Amino acid sequence: MNEPIYLTDAYARDSAAKVIAITDEGGIVLDRTVFYPTGGGQPGDSGWLNWDKQRMPIATTVKGLDGSIILVPAEPEEIPQPGTHVTQKLDWDRRHRHMRVHSLLHLLSVVVPFPVVGGQISATHGRLDFDLADAPEDRDGIEDALASYIAQDLPITDHWITQEELQAAPELVKTLSVAPPVTAANVRLVQIGEGDAWIDLQPCGGTHVARTGEIGAVRLGKIEKKGRGTRRIYVHLDS
Protein backbone atom coordinates (compact mmCIF):
# COMPACT_ATOMS: atom_id res chain seq x y z
CA MET A 1 0.00 0.00 0.00
CA ASN A 2 1.21 3.52 -0.72
CA GLU A 3 0.70 6.57 1.49
CA PRO A 4 -2.11 8.84 0.19
CA ILE A 5 -0.72 12.30 0.93
CA TYR A 6 -3.87 13.89 -0.55
CA LEU A 7 -5.92 12.62 2.42
CA THR A 8 -3.87 14.55 4.97
CA ASP A 9 -2.93 17.52 2.77
CA ALA A 10 -5.18 18.21 -0.21
CA TYR A 11 -3.03 21.26 -1.01
CA ALA A 12 0.22 19.31 -1.53
CA ARG A 13 1.12 19.97 -5.17
CA ASP A 14 4.37 18.01 -5.36
CA SER A 15 6.41 15.57 -3.36
CA ALA A 16 9.45 13.33 -3.49
CA ALA A 17 8.68 9.61 -3.73
CA LYS A 18 10.15 6.26 -4.70
CA VAL A 19 8.82 3.84 -7.29
CA ILE A 20 7.89 0.59 -5.55
CA ALA A 21 6.19 -1.31 -8.38
CA ILE A 22 5.24 -1.34 -12.05
CA THR A 23 1.95 -2.98 -12.96
CA ASP A 24 1.52 -5.42 -15.85
CA GLU A 25 -0.18 -2.62 -17.79
CA GLY A 26 2.71 -0.19 -17.23
CA GLY A 27 1.21 1.78 -14.36
CA ILE A 28 3.52 3.28 -11.74
CA VAL A 29 3.10 2.71 -8.00
CA LEU A 30 4.89 5.10 -5.64
CA ASP A 31 5.54 4.66 -1.93
CA ARG A 32 3.65 7.92 -1.28
CA THR A 33 1.60 10.07 -3.61
CA VAL A 34 -0.17 13.39 -3.95
CA PHE A 35 -2.21 12.00 -6.88
CA TYR A 36 -5.87 11.27 -6.11
CA PRO A 37 -7.18 8.07 -7.80
CA THR A 38 -10.50 8.00 -9.67
CA GLY A 39 -13.32 7.30 -7.22
CA GLY A 40 -16.54 8.61 -5.73
CA GLY A 41 -17.33 10.53 -8.91
CA GLN A 42 -14.05 12.49 -8.75
CA PRO A 43 -11.62 12.01 -11.67
CA GLY A 44 -8.11 10.77 -11.09
CA ASP A 45 -5.37 13.39 -10.97
CA SER A 46 -2.99 14.13 -13.82
CA GLY A 47 0.43 15.73 -13.75
CA TRP A 48 4.09 14.80 -14.20
CA LEU A 49 6.91 12.66 -12.84
CA ASN A 50 10.50 13.93 -12.95
CA TRP A 51 13.69 11.90 -12.43
CA ASP A 52 17.25 11.88 -13.77
CA LYS A 53 16.55 14.81 -16.11
CA GLN A 54 13.54 12.95 -17.51
CA ARG A 55 9.94 14.10 -17.42
CA MET A 56 6.87 11.90 -17.90
CA PRO A 57 3.27 13.18 -18.21
CA ILE A 58 0.69 11.30 -16.11
CA ALA A 59 -2.72 11.03 -17.79
CA THR A 60 -4.75 9.85 -14.81
CA THR A 61 -4.61 7.93 -11.55
CA VAL A 62 -6.57 4.82 -10.60
CA LYS A 63 -6.84 2.30 -7.77
CA GLY A 64 -5.65 -1.27 -8.19
CA LEU A 65 -7.59 -4.29 -7.01
CA ASP A 66 -5.28 -4.44 -3.97
CA GLY A 67 -6.03 -0.81 -3.10
CA SER A 68 -2.73 0.55 -4.41
CA ILE A 69 -2.69 3.95 -6.13
CA ILE A 70 -1.50 3.63 -9.73
CA LEU A 71 -0.26 6.49 -11.91
CA VAL A 72 -1.06 5.94 -15.59
CA PRO A 73 1.49 7.40 -18.06
CA ALA A 74 0.05 9.54 -20.85
CA GLU A 75 2.31 7.94 -23.46
CA PRO A 76 4.07 4.59 -23.88
CA GLU A 77 7.67 5.51 -23.14
CA GLU A 78 10.51 4.63 -20.80
CA ILE A 79 9.23 4.55 -17.22
CA PRO A 80 11.12 4.81 -13.92
CA GLN A 81 11.85 1.35 -12.54
CA PRO A 82 11.29 0.18 -8.93
CA GLY A 83 13.78 1.83 -6.60
CA THR A 84 13.95 5.05 -8.66
CA HIS A 85 13.54 8.30 -6.71
CA VAL A 86 11.18 10.71 -8.46
CA THR A 87 9.48 14.05 -7.93
CA GLN A 88 5.74 14.02 -8.56
CA LYS A 89 3.91 17.19 -9.56
CA LEU A 90 0.16 17.67 -9.92
CA ASP A 91 -1.70 19.51 -12.63
CA TRP A 92 -2.77 21.78 -9.80
CA ASP A 93 -5.28 23.95 -11.64
CA ARG A 94 -7.25 20.86 -12.67
CA ARG A 95 -7.09 19.29 -9.19
CA HIS A 96 -8.08 22.53 -7.45
CA ARG A 97 -11.11 22.84 -9.71
CA HIS A 98 -12.08 19.28 -8.78
CA MET A 99 -11.80 20.26 -5.12
CA ARG A 100 -14.02 23.31 -5.63
CA VAL A 101 -16.66 21.31 -7.52
CA HIS A 102 -16.59 18.46 -4.99
CA SER A 103 -17.20 20.85 -2.10
CA LEU A 104 -19.94 22.54 -4.13
CA LEU A 105 -21.71 19.20 -4.59
CA HIS A 106 -21.66 18.63 -0.82
CA LEU A 107 -23.40 22.01 -0.46
CA LEU A 108 -25.92 21.02 -3.14
CA SER A 109 -26.76 17.91 -1.09
CA VAL A 110 -27.58 20.26 1.80
CA VAL A 111 -29.74 22.61 -0.26
CA VAL A 112 -31.58 19.70 -1.94
CA PRO A 113 -32.06 17.37 1.07
CA PHE A 114 -32.89 14.10 -0.69
CA PRO A 115 -30.93 10.83 -1.02
CA VAL A 116 -28.19 10.92 -3.66
CA VAL A 117 -28.10 8.05 -6.17
CA GLY A 118 -25.23 9.21 -8.37
CA GLY A 119 -22.81 12.01 -9.07
CA GLN A 120 -19.95 13.19 -11.23
CA ILE A 121 -17.24 15.85 -10.99
CA SER A 122 -15.32 17.66 -13.72
CA ALA A 123 -13.04 20.69 -13.78
CA THR A 124 -15.90 23.02 -14.78
CA HIS A 125 -19.07 21.55 -13.30
CA GLY A 126 -20.60 18.69 -11.38
CA ARG A 127 -23.93 16.96 -11.00
CA LEU A 128 -25.84 14.95 -8.45
CA ASP A 129 -28.68 12.51 -9.14
CA PHE A 130 -31.34 12.66 -6.46
CA ASP A 131 -33.99 10.15 -5.46
CA LEU A 132 -36.64 12.74 -6.25
CA ALA A 133 -39.79 12.29 -8.29
CA ASP A 134 -40.48 15.94 -9.15
CA ALA A 135 -38.03 18.64 -10.16
CA PRO A 136 -37.49 21.42 -7.59
CA GLU A 137 -39.54 24.42 -8.62
CA ASP A 138 -37.51 27.16 -6.93
CA ARG A 139 -34.34 27.33 -9.04
CA ASP A 140 -33.52 30.79 -7.74
CA GLY A 141 -33.90 29.55 -4.18
CA ILE A 142 -31.36 26.74 -4.75
CA GLU A 143 -28.88 29.11 -6.38
CA ASP A 144 -29.31 31.72 -3.64
CA ALA A 145 -28.83 29.12 -0.89
CA LEU A 146 -25.61 27.87 -2.50
CA ALA A 147 -24.33 31.43 -2.85
CA SER A 148 -25.17 32.11 0.81
CA TYR A 149 -23.22 29.10 2.10
CA ILE A 150 -20.27 30.06 -0.09
CA ALA A 151 -20.37 33.67 1.13
CA GLN A 152 -20.34 32.49 4.76
CA ASP A 153 -16.86 31.05 4.09
CA LEU A 154 -17.53 28.02 6.29
CA PRO A 155 -14.59 25.76 7.23
CA ILE A 156 -14.38 22.32 5.62
CA THR A 157 -12.61 19.76 7.79
CA ASP A 158 -12.38 16.01 8.17
CA HIS A 159 -12.08 13.41 10.89
CA TRP A 160 -12.34 9.66 11.22
CA ILE A 161 -14.85 7.40 12.93
CA THR A 162 -15.05 3.65 13.37
CA GLN A 163 -17.34 1.35 11.43
CA GLU A 164 -19.32 0.83 14.62
CA GLU A 165 -19.85 4.57 15.02
CA LEU A 166 -21.01 4.86 11.40
CA GLN A 167 -23.44 1.96 11.79
CA ALA A 168 -24.89 3.73 14.80
CA ALA A 169 -25.49 6.87 12.70
CA PRO A 170 -26.77 5.65 9.29
CA GLU A 171 -28.24 9.11 8.57
CA LEU A 172 -24.70 10.30 7.79
CA VAL A 173 -24.69 8.29 4.53
CA LYS A 174 -26.36 10.40 1.84
CA THR A 175 -25.24 8.44 -1.21
CA LEU A 176 -27.24 5.34 -2.01
CA SER A 177 -25.08 4.36 -5.00
CA VAL A 178 -21.62 4.59 -3.39
CA ALA A 179 -21.45 3.22 0.14
CA PRO A 180 -18.48 3.82 2.47
CA PRO A 181 -15.98 0.93 2.44
CA VAL A 182 -17.06 -1.73 4.90
CA THR A 183 -13.64 -3.39 5.07
CA ALA A 184 -11.80 -0.33 6.37
CA ALA A 185 -11.38 -0.06 10.13
CA ASN A 186 -12.16 3.66 10.04
CA VAL A 187 -14.27 5.89 7.81
CA ARG A 188 -13.39 9.48 6.89
CA LEU A 189 -16.08 12.11 7.47
CA VAL A 190 -16.02 15.49 5.74
CA GLN A 191 -17.67 18.29 7.70
CA ILE A 192 -18.82 21.72 6.53
CA GLY A 193 -19.29 24.27 9.30
CA GLU A 194 -17.96 24.99 12.76
CA GLY A 195 -18.08 22.40 15.55
CA ASP A 196 -21.56 21.26 16.46
CA ALA A 197 -23.05 23.94 14.20
CA TRP A 198 -22.07 22.03 11.05
CA ILE A 199 -24.41 22.08 8.06
CA ASP A 200 -23.10 18.91 6.43
CA LEU A 201 -21.33 15.79 7.69
CA GLN A 202 -20.93 12.72 5.49
CA PRO A 203 -18.47 9.95 4.59
CA CYS A 204 -16.16 10.99 1.75
CA GLY A 205 -12.73 9.99 0.49
CA GLY A 206 -12.29 12.88 -1.95
CA THR A 207 -10.40 16.16 -1.86
CA HIS A 208 -11.99 19.44 -0.80
CA VAL A 209 -11.16 23.10 -0.42
CA ALA A 210 -10.46 24.40 3.09
CA ARG A 211 -13.38 26.84 3.20
CA THR A 212 -16.58 27.28 1.20
CA GLY A 213 -15.53 30.78 0.11
CA GLU A 214 -12.82 29.20 -2.00
CA ILE A 215 -15.48 27.62 -4.25
CA GLY A 216 -16.15 31.04 -5.77
CA ALA A 217 -19.04 32.15 -7.94
CA VAL A 218 -21.34 29.36 -9.14
CA ARG A 219 -24.52 28.93 -11.12
CA LEU A 220 -27.23 26.33 -11.27
CA GLY A 221 -27.40 24.36 -14.51
CA LYS A 222 -29.91 21.96 -16.02
CA ILE A 223 -32.34 19.90 -13.97
CA GLU A 224 -33.15 16.70 -15.86
CA LYS A 225 -35.38 13.70 -15.35
CA LYS A 226 -33.26 10.54 -15.40
CA GLY A 227 -35.66 7.64 -15.13
CA ARG A 228 -38.53 7.16 -12.74
CA GLY A 229 -38.03 8.99 -9.48
CA THR A 230 -34.58 10.44 -10.33
CA ARG A 231 -33.67 14.07 -10.98
CA ARG A 232 -30.22 15.17 -12.13
CA ILE A 233 -29.07 18.63 -11.06
CA TYR A 234 -26.01 20.33 -12.56
CA VAL A 235 -23.96 23.08 -10.92
CA HIS A 236 -21.18 25.06 -12.62
CA LEU A 237 -18.17 27.10 -11.57
CA ASP A 238 -18.41 30.59 -13.03
CA SER A 239 -14.65 31.04 -13.23
Secondary structure, DSSP 8 states (H G I E B T S, - for coil): --EEHHHH-TT--EEEEEEEEE-TTS-EEESEE----SBTTB----EEEEETTEEEEEEEEEE-TTS-EEEEESSS-----TT-EEEEEE-HHHHHHHHHHHHHHHHHHHHS-S-EEEEEE-SSEEEEEEE-SS--S-HHHHHHHHHHHHHTT-BEEEEEEEHHHHHT-GGG--BSSS---SSSSEEEEEEESSGGG-SEEEE--S---SBGGGG--EEEEEEEE-STTEEEEEEEE--
